[in-house]
Amino acid sequence: MTEMHPEAQPPNVQFEIDDLEESWNFSYPFDYIHCMMMTGAFRDWSNFYRQAYENLNPDGWLEIQDIQFPLNCDDDTMLPNGALKRWSDLMVEAGEKSGFLLTTCERAGDMMHEAGFVDIVRIPYKWPINEWPREPKWKEVGKRTAVNFRDGMSGIMMALFTRFMGWSKEQVEEFCAQVDTEWPDTRVHAYFNLWVTYGRKAR
């Protein structure tokens, strides 16, 4: 991972690279810890929540915004034998084989509670994969989601599939192309379940 060196950096901002699966050794506690799109980042989420709690000031907050696999579709427009459905199922399988589960987000509130957090709030969303929604807001969300996943598909899959699923690089790239063909089809009303979950460290 390459360090960030933005041209314009506020004097009270610093960038650090660390492995959050290891022991946290920050020199000071935080008032707010924010995590976004960390699905599959940790083998031991309970340890992450415990260390986040320990590294917050009293009355400090932890917020998690994340999606959960597999993809969902309420009207059967996602083909059961299509590349998109297969990709979703294989991602879940790869997460299970690697230990980096992609199905933990719905339990974020429970794990926060176990770590000691209070005043826990969970807000669910249906996160569209492309521009299929009619509402302008969610159409824009879907547009951006499609860009993120289509541009990052190879990077999302490569390590999981070559290290834990026995695929070759060429197989991953070929399958990425198949998924990419289906992804922008707005006749498919697929979405991720996404939760915003936050909680407070009591005084």
URKA-V202047 format. One record per residue. N is the residue number from 1. PHI is phi in whole degrees, 0 to 359 (* if undefined). Layout:
# URKA-V202047
n:N phi:PHI
n:N phi:PHI
This chain:
# URKA-V202047
n:1 phi:*
n:2 phi:268
n:3 phi:294
n:4 phi:273
n:5 phi:225
n:6 phi:295
n:7 phi:294
n:8 phi:250
n:9 phi:232
n:10 phi:302
n:11 phi:295
n:12 phi:261
n:13 phi:242
n:14 phi:222
n:15 phi:248
n:16 phi:229
n:17 phi:250
n:18 phi:211
n:19 phi:257
n:20 phi:284
n:21 phi:278
n:22 phi:274
n:23 phi:295
n:24 phi:281
n:25 phi:234
n:26 phi:290
n:27 phi:279
n:28 phi:206
n:29 phi:279
n:30 phi:247
n:31 phi:269
n:32 phi:207
n:33 phi:240
n:34 phi:239
n:35 phi:233
n:36 phi:226
n:37 phi:53
n:38 phi:255
n:39 phi:307
n:40 phi:83
n:41 phi:277
n:42 phi:232
n:43 phi:278
n:44 phi:237
n:45 phi:293
n:46 phi:300
n:47 phi:294
n:48 phi:299
n:49 phi:296
n:50 phi:297
n:51 phi:290
n:52 phi:299
n:53 phi:299
n:54 phi:293
n:55 phi:258
n:56 phi:258
n:57 phi:290
n:58 phi:305
n:59 phi:74
n:60 phi:283
n:61 phi:240
n:62 phi:246
n:63 phi:232
n:64 phi:238
n:65 phi:239
n:66 phi:206
n:67 phi:265
n:68 phi:228
n:69 phi:275
n:70 phi:277
n:71 phi:298
n:72 phi:240
n:73 phi:204
n:74 phi:273
n:75 phi:236
n:76 phi:61
n:77 phi:274
n:78 phi:273
n:79 phi:299
n:80 phi:296
n:81 phi:250
n:82 phi:279
n:83 phi:295
n:84 phi:295
n:85 phi:295
n:86 phi:296
n:87 phi:301
n:88 phi:301
n:89 phi:294
n:90 phi:292
n:91 phi:297
n:92 phi:299
n:93 phi:298
n:94 phi:296
n:95 phi:298
n:96 phi:293
n:97 phi:292
n:98 phi:276
n:99 phi:91
n:100 phi:266
n:101 phi:296
n:102 phi:254
n:103 phi:235
n:104 phi:260
n:105 phi:298
n:106 phi:293
n:107 phi:259
n:108 phi:303
n:109 phi:298
n:110 phi:296
n:111 phi:291
n:112 phi:298
n:113 phi:300
n:114 phi:297
n:115 phi:281
n:116 phi:115
n:117 phi:290
n:118 phi:233
n:119 phi:53
n:120 phi:282
n:121 phi:236
n:122 phi:234
n:123 phi:239
n:124 phi:270
n:125 phi:222
n:126 phi:260
n:127 phi:259
n:128 phi:293
n:129 phi:272
n:130 phi:207
n:131 phi:272
n:132 phi:290
n:133 phi:296
n:134 phi:279
n:135 phi:293
n:136 phi:305
n:137 phi:300
n:138 phi:283
n:139 phi:297
n:140 phi:293
n:141 phi:301
n:142 phi:298
n:143 phi:300
n:144 phi:289
n:145 phi:298
n:146 phi:299
n:147 phi:299
n:148 phi:300
n:149 phi:284
n:150 phi:292
n:151 phi:289
n:152 phi:257
n:153 phi:304
n:154 phi:298
n:155 phi:294
n:156 phi:294
n:157 phi:269
n:158 phi:305
n:159 phi:295
n:160 phi:301
n:161 phi:279
n:162 phi:279
n:163 phi:272
n:164 phi:238
n:165 phi:248
n:166 phi:78
n:167 phi:274
n:168 phi:272
n:169 phi:302
n:170 phi:294
n:171 phi:295
n:172 phi:298
n:173 phi:295
n:174 phi:294
n:175 phi:292
n:176 phi:304
n:177 phi:296
n:178 phi:294
n:179 phi:295
n:180 phi:299
n:181 phi:294
n:182 phi:276
n:183 phi:306
n:184 phi:279
n:185 phi:290
n:186 phi:286
n:187 phi:286
n:188 phi:265
n:189 phi:263
n:190 phi:269
n:191 phi:204
n:192 phi:266
n:193 phi:285
n:194 phi:234
n:195 phi:237
n:196 phi:259
n:197 phi:233
n:198 phi:218
n:199 phi:206
n:200 phi:245
n:201 phi:276
n:202 phi:294
n:203 phi:292
